[in-house]
């Protein structure tokens, strides 16, 4: 992943809660049809993350929130809905491939951090589930300094801040699928953000060593 990838958020996710769901569903349908988020967003305006309004909402938006925000809470549901068809294997492959494609993008990694997009959404018994988990962790660690900088704007429902370590709990849960013991995953929650980064980096390195892979993740 390039170090100069722009920190952009698609306009699809920016605005009032009541308008978010149909926009996000339409985006997911385009992505499924095109097999690519970039193609699905080719005509969509993009805004630098630090210039977006309000807060980042990862879970069901509170009905008391009426102002413009960055709303990710519909993405998980609509991505799952739009990739399902009569063939479970085909559904899984489409879903997995769009997760892999999404992990190339900052905005998708930010959404994955707080909504559980990734292995939590797909069949964890599939033989490649650990690899999906590994790629999700690695992609999110790439943006870790930016996530830490944006973390004061991360919320569960728009009116409930997600303080550390809660904004990274879902990501840490992927550690179980790459073979990290439960007690070690739980212990990571008590670390500082930088120490947690280093611990999750070790999870990836240990997983890669077991598979004779190479991992290059560094914190600038």
Order of alpha helices (4+ residues) and beta strands (2+ residues): beta-beta-alpha-alpha-beta-beta-beta-alpha-alpha-alpha-alpha-alpha-beta-alpha-alpha-alpha
